[in-house]
């Protein structure tokens, strides 16, 4: 099949499988201007699937950088009225939110991290209905990749621009299981494999997980009573099954906010708002990060931890085998959407309501009572190495192998 034919299939996969679009729903599509051609394919698929409206919010890395370089501090503390109305309105009307990720990994290099923090606080405050819609299972949302020149040349620096973009598209299609004749069928099979493992993990109800690796990781994280492992897809409160991330290789839950102890070392660089954090570690006590270090990007790492009260605690633990297609590709994507699916990871900040029984019906107070972390941020960082061992600890102290040498072990293999 030609690349154009594969991209058309990929666009259809995102709309009909990723977003599970129903006739009469509207779509809010966020897309990089450099990927306008593919965004038009996605819009066409949305209209053909019966969308009532398709609104495109264009992202331009150069213009965004200019704002961070020249705008006054106040520009990052209040969201423009039009953006608040647009985002909250789509959420309140039950719309679908689809984001194409193609950011230049170096696009925000050197920007004052406090500006990112201020904007994150403002947009979560002023667009509360929008974020609640995604966080509380009211709206379908999906994030997927779209190749752009700057991103492609970061991933494949030795190639001419056109070749790099084509190679990146090939990698995106392959990791999204969209390079064959039946992408939707491939995702149905992928989802079935997730269901088997999540059922096993949910039946075990581990009290804690213990991580060890030769790089110095020695870390224990507690799990909540009646916690729920999820992965391979999600379900809205009205019963719509969708895929928030395409690709996805992770099975995840939200840990007990106050039960993380020990030290974890990164397995991959973290690209955060255009800056790279490399060879870093975080030490936890009583659930909170109490110390950290990095070979590069330490101030950026500290800015993440300082974003709000919940940014020092964990909102997610995710299990990803080293044998995953993204890890085996050997490609460092410089994109959390992809790199988090190459390795087991943790996330600082917001936990997931769906990761505790009945959580989607709970308000923030009830979620806090169930030890789910609350925050305006959610930043994944990768800790999975080829030698990572993870042991599940049952309430009676019995130890069960979950990962050995970086991959699923025992009954989970």
N, C-alpha and C positions, 0 to 999 in steps of 0.2 A: 504494500500500500504506500502511496505517496505521503509525504509529511503533511500536506494539506488535508488529505483524507483522514489521517490519524488524528490531527488536531480537531477536525470536525467531530470525530467520535469522542474525543476527550471533552469537548464542549458539551456534547449531549450527556456524557457521563456525569459531569458536574451538575447539570441542571436536573436531570431525571433521577439520578441515583444519589449524588452527594446532597443535593437540596431537596429531593423528592417533591419537586414543585407540583402543586395542584392547580387546576384551572381556576382562574379568578384571583389568585394571589399576586401581589406585586413583588418585584425584585429590586433590591438595592445592591448594585454592583460597584465595588471599588476596584479600580484597575490602574496600572501604570500607563502613562501616555505612550511609553515606548512599546507597549504590548497592545496597541489599539486594534491591530488586525485580529488578534485572537479575541479581544473583548467584544468585537463585532460579531464573531461567531457565537460567543456565549449569549449575547443579546438576541441573536436570531433564534437560537435554540429555546430561549425563554419565551419569546413570543409564540413560537410554534407549539410549545407545551401549554399554551393558554394563559400566559401571564396577563394580568390586567394593566400592569404598568411596569416599565423597566427604566430605572433611573441610574445613571452612571456618575459616580464620583471619581474624577480623575486625580491621580497622584503624580506629581512631578518632583523628583528628588532635588532638582536644581532650584526650583522655586521654593520648596520647603526649606532648603538650606539657607537661602537668602533671608527668609523670615527669621530663622534662628540666629543669623548673623547680625541683623539690623533692627528687628522689631523691639520695642520697649518691653520690659518685664510684664507690664499689664496685659500685653497681647497673649500671654501664656497662662493668664489667671482667669480669663473669661472666654467662654466659647461663643463664637458669633451666633446671633439669633437664628440665622438661616440654617446653620448646621444642627442646632438643637431641635428646631422644628422638623427638619428633614429626618433625622435619625430617630427621634422619639416617635414621630408620626408613623413611620414605617413599622416600628415595633408594635405600637398600639393597634395598628390595623392588621396585625398578624402576618406581616410581610416576611420574605426570605432575605437573608443577608449573606451575600457571596463576596468574598475578598480574594482577588488575585494578587499573590505575593511575588514581586519582582524587584524589590528594592536593591539599589546599589549598596553592597555591603560596606563601602567606604564613604557613602554619601553624607554621613553626619560626623565624620571624623573631626575631632578637635572642638566640637561644640560643647559648651558648658553643660554638664550633666544636670545641673539644677533646673535648667529650662525644661528638660524632658520630664522631670519630676513634677514641676508646676503644671505643665500641660496635662499630664496623666491625671492629676488630682482634679483639675478643672473639668476635663471631658467626662470623667466618671461621675462627677457631681451634677453637671448640667445635662448630661445625656443619660440620666439614671434609668429611664424606661427602656432605652436601647440596650444597655448592658444587663439590666435585670431580665429583659426578654431572653437574652442568650443564656445567662447564668441560671435562671430558674425554669428553663425548659418551656418557655412560652413561644419562642421563635426558633425556626430552623436557621442554622448558620453553617457556613462552610468556608474553609480557607484552602486554597490550592495554588500551585506554582504557575508562573507564566514567564518564559524566558525573555530577558532584556539584555541589551549589549553590555552594560557595565557589570551586571551580575555575571554574565557568561564569561567575560574576560577575567574576572576575579577567580572563577572556578577553573578556567582553562587558559592560563595566562600566556601560553606559548603559541596560541592559534590566532589567525586573523579573525576579525570581528564576526564575519558571516559564518565561518566555520565554528567558532566558539558558540554562537547562538544556536546553530543546528545541533551541536553536540549536547548543549544544555537541554534543548527540547527533547532530544532522544532520551536523556537521563530522566527528565521529568515524566515522560510517557511511560518509560520502563518501570520506574518506582511507583507510579500510580496505577500500574496494571492496565494501562491504556494503549499498549503497543501491539495488542492482538486483535482478532476479529470480533471478540465478544467481551468488551470490558465489563459490562454489567454482570455477566455470568461469572467472570473472574472475581468480582467483588462479592458476589453471593457465596462463593466457595471460601474466600478469605474471611468473611464474616462468620461462617460456620466454625472455622478453626478457633476463632476468638471465643465463641460461645462455649466450646468444650472446656477451655482453660479457665474462663471466668467462673463457670459453674463449679469446677474443682476448687478454685481459690475461695469462693464464697462459702462453700461447704466446710472448708477447713477453719475459717474464722480465726486466723492467727492473731495472737496478742501482740506480736512484734516481729520485725525482720532485722536480721543482723548481717551486715555487709562487710566483707574483707577483700583486700586486693594487695598485691605486692607494692603498689605505689604509695602505700601508707593509709589507704582507706580502712578505717575500723570504726564502724558506725552502727548504732541501733536506733530504730525508729518504732515507736509504739503505734498500734492501730486501734481505732475506736471499736467499741462494742457495736454489733450490727452494722459494721462497715460493708460497703458494696464495692466489688471490683467491676470495672467496666472496660470496654475496649471494642474496637471494630465498628463502632457506630453508637448512636444515642437515640433516645426516644423523647419526644415532647410530651407535655402533659395531656395533649389530645390524642396521643398514640401514633404520631408520625415518626417512622424510623428514618434516620438520615445519618450522614457521615460528616462530622465537623471538620475533620482533617483528611485531605487526600494528597499524599499518601498517609497511611497510619500503620504502625507495627506494634503499638504499645498497648499493654493492659495496665490500668492505673486505678488508684484509689486515693482518697484524701486521708492523711494520717491524723493521729491525735496531736493537736496543736502544741501541747506542752511536753511531749515525750520523744524528743530527739536528743541523742547524746553521742558525742564522738566527733571524728574528723572525716571529711570526705574530700577527695582530690579529683579534679576535673580530668576527663578523658579526652575532651575535645575543646577547642576554643569556643568562647561564647561571643557571638556577634550581637551587641545590644545598642540599638539606636545609632548604628554606624560606627561604633567603636568596638575593638576586639579586646577581650579579656582572655589571657593565655596562661596556662600552667598555674592554675589557682587552686586554693583550698579554702574550706570553710569549717570552722569548729563550732559545734553546737553544745549547749548545756541547757537543761530544762526546757527544751523545745526551741530555744532562740539561738541565732548566730551570735556568738560572743567574740569571735576573732576571725580574721581572714588574711590571706596573702595572695599575691599574684606576681608572676614574672613580668607581666605587662597588663596595664589597665586597672591597677589597684583602685585608683580614685573612682573610676566608673563602677567597679564592684561595690565600693562603699556607698556610692549614690543609690544603687539599687536597694541596699539594706536600709537606707535612710528614707526611703520614699514615704512610708507611713508606718503606723504602729505595728501592722501585721507583716511588714516586709521582711522582718528578721526570722519569721517562722515559716514552716513548710505547709504548702497547700496540696502537694501532690507527691506521690511516689509512683514511678512508672517502670514497668518491667519490659525490656526489649532485648531479645536474644542477639548475640554477636553474629549469628547466622542470618540475620535479617537481610533482605536484598539491598537495602541502602548501605549497611555496614560492609557487605561483601562487594559492593561497587567500588569501594576504595576512594570515593569522591567526597571531599569536604565541600559542602554546599555553601557554607557561610550563611546559612539560613536555619533558624530554629525549627521551622516546619519540617525540614528534611533531616537536619543533624540530630534532632531529638529522637528520630526514628531509627537512628543508627546505634543507639546505646541506651542502657538503663539511665534514667535521669530522675532528678528531684526538681521541684519548683518552689521558689520562694514566693510567698504571698497567698493569694486567694485560693481557697479550697472549693470543692465542687459539691453543691447540695445533693446531687444524685448519688454521691458516694457514701451516704448513710441512709438506712431504710427510712422512708417517709420524708426525706430531706427536701424534696421539691415542694412539699406543702408547708414547710417551716419558714417563719420569718427570721430575720437576722439574729434576734435574741435567742430563738430556739436552736439555730445552727451553732451559735456560740456555746450554748449549754451542752451541745453534743460534741464539742471540741473541734469543730470545723473552723479553720483559720479564715479570718475576714481581712480583706485588704483591697486596695484599688489596683494593685499590681499582680502580675503572675509571670514569673520569669523562670523558664526551664533551663537547667544546666546539666550537662552530660557527665556521668560518673562511671558508665559501663565500660570495662576493659575486657580483653580476651581472657583474663584470669580471674574475673570477678566471681566470688562465691556469695550466695545469698541463702541464709538459713531461716526458715520460718519457725517461730517459737509459739507453741500452743499454750493456752492458759495454764495447763498443768506443768509447763516447763519442757515438755517433749520437743525435741528438735527434728525438723523435717527438711530435707534438701529441696530447695526451690530452683536455684541456679548453681551449676558447677562449671567452672572454666568458661564462664561467659554465656552459657546457654541453659535452657530449661533442663531440669533434672528430675529423676524419679517419676512419680505419677504424672508430672506436668510435661514431660518430654514428648 
